[in-house]
Amino acid sequence: MDSVRCEPAGPGHPDSPVLALKILVAGGFGVGKTTLVGSVSEIRPLRTEERLTEAGRDVDDTGGVEQKSTTTVAMDFGRITIREGLSVYLFGTPGQDRFWFLWDELARGALGAVVLADTRRLTDCFPAVDFFEHRGIPFVVAVNRFAGTREHTPEEVSRALDLDPDTPVVLCDARTRSSGKRVLIDLVEHAGKVHAARLLADVAPGA
């Protein structure tokens, strides 16, 4: 689903403008994408989880997340209403590489993305980081705090992932609504700056 913009018809009018901001939540297997979408969504989130089976043991790397028993096979979906006529639609991407063919369709029209990171499996972030960098989609990296793990600073994570210095890295708890909302605010602010800079760059040659 692409972001939708309509011309105003007046407050309270049944044909009042609807602006839907599309945000992706991506990252590796078991990093907390489904949890984040569920914690911030105002509606009961749509989930497409299936139980892990013995047949997938050789392709599902559960190292560090041995307790995980399900996996997203299509997407998670949630919604946040900011005000009348303005909503945020959240799409959680599947984390396993065999489902990456879905990412291009999910990414169409996205304002930006949250890349969730687990410092126990930080290399799992690289495919998502590469995906958004190559497509020019603004993103932030949100380090999900897991109990019993050593806390790393945003600067350490940024260096480890070889991020552009302008790409924000924030700490979060995907289980907590307030923490998840803060991540989304950081993303929207960052994406706004990126898109504004691109607009200026586009008009500058003809100014």
Backbone hydrogen bonds, N-H to C=O, Kabsch-Sander energy under -0.5 kcal/mol:
donor,donor_aa,acceptor,acceptor_aa,energy
3,S,109,G,-0.7
4,V,20,A,-0.7
13,H,10,G,-1.7
16,S,13,H,-2.4
19,L,85,G,-3.1
20,A,4,V,-1.1
20,A,18,V,-0.6
21,L,19,L,-0.6
21,L,87,S,-2.9
22,K,20,A,-0.6
23,I,21,L,-0.5
23,I,89,Y,-2.7
24,L,112,G,-2.0
25,V,91,F,-2.6
26,A,24,L,-0.5
26,A,114,V,-3.3
28,G,116,L,-0.6
31,V,28,G,-1.4
36,L,32,G,-2.5
37,V,33,K,-2.4
38,G,34,T,-2.2
39,S,35,T,-2.1
40,V,36,L,-1.5
41,S,37,V,-1.6
42,E,79,R,-3.1
43,I,79,R,-0.6
46,L,77,F,-2.3
47,R,45,P,-0.5
50,E,71,T,-2.5
52,L,69,S,-3.0
56,G,53,T,-1.0
57,R,54,E,-1.5
59,V,56,G,-1.2
60,D,56,G,-2.3
61,D,59,V,-0.8
62,T,60,D,-0.9
65,V,62,T,-2.0
68,K,65,V,-2.1
71,T,50,E,-2.4
73,V,48,T,-2.7
76,D,92,G,-1.7
77,F,46,L,-2.3
78,G,90,L,-1.9
80,I,88,V,-2.4
82,I,80,I,-0.6
82,I,86,L,-2.1
83,R,86,L,-1.6
86,L,83,R,-2.5
87,S,19,L,-2.3
88,V,80,I,-3.4
89,Y,21,L,-3.1
90,L,78,G,-2.8
90,L,88,V,-0.5
91,F,23,I,-2.5
92,G,76,D,-2.4
92,G,90,L,-0.5
93,T,25,V,-2.5
93,T,91,F,-0.5
99,F,96,Q,-2.1
100,W,97,D,-1.5
102,L,99,F,-1.8
103,W,100,W,-1.6
104,D,100,W,-0.5
106,L,102,L,-2.1
107,A,103,W,-2.3
108,R,104,D,-0.6
108,R,105,E,-0.9
110,A,107,A,-2.0
111,L,22,K,-2.8
112,G,22,K,-0.9
113,A,138,P,-1.8
114,V,24,L,-2.9
115,V,113,A,-0.5
115,V,140,V,-3.1
116,L,26,A,-3.0
116,L,114,V,-0.8
117,A,142,A,-2.5
121,R,118,D,-2.1
122,L,119,T,-0.6
124,D,121,R,-1.8
125,C,122,L,-2.1
126,F,123,T,-1.1
129,V,125,C,-2.6
130,D,126,F,-2.9
131,F,127,P,-2.3
132,F,128,A,-2.3
133,E,129,V,-2.3
134,H,130,D,-2.5
135,R,131,F,-1.1
136,G,132,F,-0.5
136,G,133,E,-1.0
137,I,132,F,-2.2
140,V,113,A,-1.9
141,V,168,P,-2.5
142,A,115,V,-2.3
142,A,140,V,-0.6
143,V,141,V,-0.6
143,V,170,V,-3.3
144,N,117,A,-2.6
144,N,142,A,-0.8
145,R,143,V,-0.5
145,R,172,C,-2.8
146,F,144,N,-0.6
149,T,146,F,-1.6
157,V,153,T,-2.1
158,S,154,P,-2.6
159,R,155,E,-2.2
160,A,156,E,-2.3
161,L,157,V,-2.1
162,D,158,S,-0.5
162,D,159,R,-0.9
163,L,158,S,-2.2
167,T,164,D,-2.3
170,V,141,V,-2.7
172,C,143,V,-2.6
176,T,173,D,-2.1
177,R,175,R,-0.5
180,G,176,T,-2.5
181,K,177,R,-2.6
182,R,178,S,-1.8
183,V,179,S,-1.7
184,L,180,G,-1.9
185,I,181,K,-2.4
186,D,182,R,-2.4
187,L,183,V,-2.2
188,V,184,L,-2.7
189,E,185,I,-2.5
190,H,186,D,-2.3
191,A,187,L,-3.4
192,G,188,V,-2.4
193,K,189,E,-1.8
194,V,190,H,-2.2
195,H,191,A,-2.8
196,A,192,G,-2.2
197,A,193,K,-2.3
198,R,194,V,-1.9
199,L,195,H,-2.2
200,L,196,A,-2.2
201,A,197,A,-2.2
202,D,198,R,-2.0
203,V,199,L,-1.8
204,A,200,L,-2.0
206,G,203,V,-0.7
207,A,203,V,-0.5
207,A,204,A,-1.4
